[in-house]
């Protein structure tokens, strides 16, 4: 690779990591209302990162619901006990406007045709799903080193 391309890519990487490092972080706590079934079930143990995307009901946020994205190389990003919707999940996050979502779709059951782009409600919220959400703010979870 030519030197100028290497220098450019190195500069872009440094800037990206610097922005992430100085991004304002906050702690969100809430109940898992729904999750992206496709990402939840598509976990593998290869060298690729796995993702989990959930919707939290948070009393501290003005809109009440937020989208949280997790990424890691493990096959479990969130402990299964949080998916029954009875225990609050607390996570350190930073805001990422690039993954905000307009009018998310929630379902009690997901068919193959609607699997992409639909959130499956947890058992605790199937009888009382969230109303129409015009905009779902997105946050990225910060993984703690063990």
N, C-alpha and C positions, 0 to 999 in steps of 0.2 A: 504494500500500500504506500502511495507517495507520502512524503513527510508532511505536506500541508493538510492532507486528509486526516492523518493520524493526529496532528496537532488540533485540528478542528474538532474531531470526535472527543479528544481528551478534554478540551475546553467545554464542550457541551455537557459532558458527563460531570465535570466539576461544578458547573453552574447548576445543573439539576440537583445534585446532592446537596449543594449549599442551600438552595431554595427549600428543599425538604427539611434540612436541619434547622433553618430559621423559621419555618412555618409555625404559626401559632397553634399550639396543641391545646386540647381541652379534654375533659373526661365526660363521657356520656354514660348515663345509666338509664336502663329501660327494659321493657319486656319485649321479647322477640315475637312480633306479630306474624311475620311471614318470611319466607326465604325463597331464593331462586332454586328451584328443584333441579334444574339442569346442571348448575354448578355444584350443587350439594351432592348429587349422585355421580358426577364425572371426576371423582378423585382417583389419582393413580400414584404409584410409588416411584415413578421415574424421576429423572432429573428436572422435570418441568415443575413450575410453581402451580399449586392448586389454589383455587379461589373459593370463597364463600361470600354470598351477598345476602344480607338480611335487611328487614325493615324493623326498626325499633320504635316503640311507643314511648316517648320521653316526656315527662311532665315539665322538664326544664326548657325545652325548645318551644318557640312561639307557635310553630305549626303543628306540634304534637307528634309528628312522625318524621323519621330520618332514615336514609339508606346508609348502611355501613358495609364497606368492602374489606375483606380480609384476604391476605395472600401469604402463603408459606409453602415450604417444600414438604411438609407433613401432610398426612391424609385427614387430619382433624384440626380445623382452625378454631372451632367453638365446641366446647364440651356438650355432649348430647342432652344433658339435664336442662339446658336453656331452651331447647326446642319444644318443650311441652307448654311453654308460655306461663309458667307459674313462678319462676325465679328471675329476679332482675339480673341483667348482664351489665357489667361496668367495663368500659374500654377507653383507653387513651386514643384520641383520634386527631386528625387535622382535616380541615375543610378542603374539598376538591370540587370546584364548580364545574369542571369538565365532565363529570359523570352524573350531574343532576338529571332528574328524570321528570318528564311532564306526564301527568295522568297515568300513573302505574295501574296495572291490572292485577286484581286479587281473585283467587278462586279457592273453593273448598276441595276440589279435585282438578287435576290437570290432565288433559288428553294430549296425545302426541302432537296434534295439530296446533295446540295453543301453548305447548311447553316453553318455547322460547319467548321471553318477554313477559311471562306471567309469574306472579309470586304465589306460592302455595301457603295458605293460612295455617298457623299452628292450631292444634286442637282447642286451645283455650280461646281462640278468636274466631273459630268457625261460626259460632252462633251470633257473634257481634263483630262483624268485619268493619274495618274503618270505612267511613263515608268516602265520597269522591275526593281524592287528593289532587289538587291542581298542579302542585310542584313538590317533588321530593328532593330535599337537599341531600347531597352526597358527602360522606366523610370516609376517610381511609384510616383503618385501624393501624396503630403502631404496635408491632410485635415486640414483646419483651424478650430479651435474651435470658435463657435459663442458665 
